[in-house]
């Protein structure tokens, strides 16, 4: 086991001569192991500082970052600092001040190294001594909301953030301090600080969760900076405790830990990352966890290169960089999977580290340089230097995001996220595991983007991060009562109850399964998945297809959802289109005043504004968003109901966004088949006032065959073109030939699906 | 009178030697009068063509426009054209095809002249002959909605558009045609076409209205192209009719004509334009009318320079260019005054003409070049050449939009629009006349923009121009029942009835009046106006101030509305903030399901979502829009009511946008004083998740003095700064010293208002 090897490995001074590795695509930076007393060594290295100083003034993106960092830090130095007694939640003064302090200390430490100007070291030193003076006197933070309250902040999570940054600052000014000074800081501040977030809060530290990742990294970083093997062991293996309670949960309702579960840094790499580098909590939290994962890995690699942390689990940390970037839309914003705030993107500072570390330690992939160039910023360290040099030398290539399936689960066998990219369309189809405490009950849900604009939305989370006015910037109660519920997503809801009864315990035991993911043919990309546990006794099979056809301006989406149950149920399939309704082809009865749609499971937050009992013809909804025209066409069966709804009921504090949905409802049926298309077909200009192709291309879609084995859908355009898509509902991997007769025509094919223009 | 002079002026050939006028700021292009048989002469001139040909390839913006025009026309020529039998409303095939035809003909004519390639002339000729063949056989357009149905289109307005463009095409290929061919076109097509929109539709042609402007320009352009003096007289003076009905109205409810009103082109310049160049219908329609005004003026100037059309009414047509550009926000989008669709901007093609003509005929103002540069397009004629050369020579200067008051009314004495610009804030305050049939009942309303984003919105119109799905792209019934009503605006509504009883007849008789407009001090800009007719017996006086103070990040707005009535009333003051509510400082009772707010005058379209009886303290509404934090603070009096409402009731076709409002309501009072501030004070980044200055700077605002003569408001910041603003409610032009005592302090000043930091 690697950890034992590490402990055995007690040689203090080892010089491994630098081996230049120049493999084009996947070289690993082999770092020289240092004397442990040589500083800086965590993120900046002595050699790195030397190289940076040699290149300054000739590496534009680095120089620019350096200048803006200097400006920020100089302004702070001239203002002076404050170390207030902790009091507030996020958004409040003491919270924001301590947060600013660690950010500025880290930057000042770096400036001290690069610019060799003692004023920066002094600033860090003075602030650290102020912390060292006050920290021992502070009680547990007065705000009670967290399951693991910090001392500087209301939760240990933020205390860990502080230590991750401050460790770097300490490493940078290490040699500026006297041994006596170091001893004071380590004894009065760093060790008790590390103990508090680990020993004193095992419910926080001993987890597999992004909280613990921060905690592990924090303790690990300060351990490496102080050469403290005991703390390093704790970071890697967790803290030993006797009284472990397997039923304990955190504030988000997530379990603290499963019995017997491994803990510590590597456990946090092992479990949440799939072999593809997908992080089970989703990209919003991967972005957040990415920094401690990679910054600690970088430090660990720099100081203990023989441990080859970046090769761990088939280089999963490096793969995660690629996975994370692939989980963004055309604007670089993360897809909304599980708890996630809209607008978060690869322009976030933690992604600058992610990209730079990924480049420097992951074989200098030139595509990463194009992302770094857009970020227009690099880290002020060895990795950032490598990126700056790469850009300067014009090595960058476009980062091309293709259709991709990213498996979920430690072994990659717990479902996946399927992303279909075709033209300007990005379809995100979710058939993953639950995603720990940040998971939503939204198996087989999807979202659709065009040019980076959400067209069919995932609501995201009910939280305004760091906006104190909204519940202290923390999760709002509507996150539980609305955002996590199934009806808040574009997926099936049975009998107005959320999947897995809306229970984390149940949801966490299951995952959906990939049925097909085939994107070989750019014009016909298919993602298909099955969910058999969300509603016991009911099997759901959804197939999403993007079809590129010359008769359509843009690729369109075909969506087939097959539901089979052994009991009669009501099925609701919501469709959260964004934009303004232009037209429907069905008459609806608009209520004089809206009614609340239901009592629980999120339904209590939806207003019913209008409804219609449809007659078995296709229904069409035509809308305008962002000066583009879209149409949703759906096959209906007699007595299906279409409900036009709006989010916002039972929302006393205006926490929710009052956005629309169309719900297709089938009552009292065992089996159900939902088939629909989504087209982006036209444009509008408010400047020329010209509407182009404002109507759907499609005349009719029809289910022409439906059995246990096969489902066939025919799509007729207004121009008279007819095409057919057939999916084999069972046994996707069947080797032989499929053959069925539909309307006296025989269709034969090999593979799990068939598509052809038939007229 | 100028028109008589014109008719006397019968000399056919006059050569006035070109006089080069090189006055820096206000030169007028003196054009050589041409032989009337020399073509082209309307927009392109023979000399212009020569100059263009000489410069081609060396004038980038012109070359670019030429290349893209050529691409469009070549594509059309290779596709071939269609002249379908008229059938559809706008958005439909025949409408859009005829529209495309005139646009392409005009371009092809220009290309023929510039590129000297006969294929373009042939294309125009063939299409014109097809029209000449069919036009005489067409009945009146089958769609019945217009008060003046066209033949090619559903309304004479669009037929006039056709003729304005086609006259230019005809002028360009005039010399390509044989005399016989010209005779055929003129006899079978142009003369009957001109007769139909004038003689046969005097209710359309004999008006003062943008419709008539198009009609007059159309007949005038073809008259100039054909040298037809009788038609030119008709364009300038209207058509003689005997059976004039003064009670007749158009589809928008506007009167056709007042008895005894002058008609024809110059009457349309005289009446709607104020001496400042403000067009009474508002900028959206000015943009639309601008093209026929200026294109006809250009042709008239080119052919009859001795008439000095651009000098008419103290150069009002040239002033209108400047006025129109000043009526745009930071993004170049027109302010929403009266009927107006959001998003229309100076990037509209008609503004390219407007800017180029304004530059060429208005003294080569270098600021216009910077607008032309942003438009990245010029007209392919003499004016466009002048602009292209100006840009090439680097003459452009920034077009700086300052605070400005633009008077309304033919004589500039019917109120005004006051625009206060301070920092990134633009405040549009409306105290105009009614604005003809496109007017809204919104005296003393305002809107607020920051960086071109609407913060406090004017709803605009209920229409989706050219989007057939929405009522054929025409005005929707909600435009009358909602958009025009007072409650749809940020202004006072008495007893839930619109101003002027919501009646056009009454509204058209009155206008508000400027009381103060003083923007000399950039840090303290004041616009104040009075309205005494909207509700008989009630006087309304609103004062809007922008204040720049170092304690605030951005300038803030102080709004004081004084209402005095001789009867007890209910007063509602709505506040249409855009964005998401973060927090209010008052408790409100959110209804389980929304209720409809009222029965008529637009109230039937508002849902009441929540309400609060406030206690006389300041109320505060803090919201987030476009990642900026705003706060509205308002003085309240005991038992005032705050209503949170949403647009969308009684909207069976989802024609309305479901946006929010806060209504401050005072019941059963004769006099009322509404005082509030609007601050833009903070920012949020979803990428860094940092909220900066998310709360209001203001601790309290208080009315510290209020009499018939003076109102004083004190504003205290959270940092303890106190300032006072005093307005003299009567006699703004008083020369002597004002003096009042407030809380034992004596304030003395000269002028209609006073502002000072007092502590």
Interface residues (C-beta under 8 A of the other chain):
Chain A: X91 X341 X342 X343 X344 X345 X347 X348 X349 X464 X465 X466 X467 X468 X469 X470 X473 X580 X581 X582 X583 X590 X592 X593 X594 X595 X596 X607 X622 X624 X646 X649 X650 X651 X652 X654 X657 X658 X684 X686 X687 X688 X689 X690 X691 X694 X695
Chain B: X91 X341 X342 X343 X344 X345 X347 X348 X349 X464 X465 X466 X467 X468 X469 X470 X473 X580 X581 X582 X583 X590 X592 X593 X594 X595 X596 X607 X622 X624 X644 X646 X649 X650 X651 X652 X654 X657 X658 X684 X686 X687 X688 X689 X690 X691 X694 X695
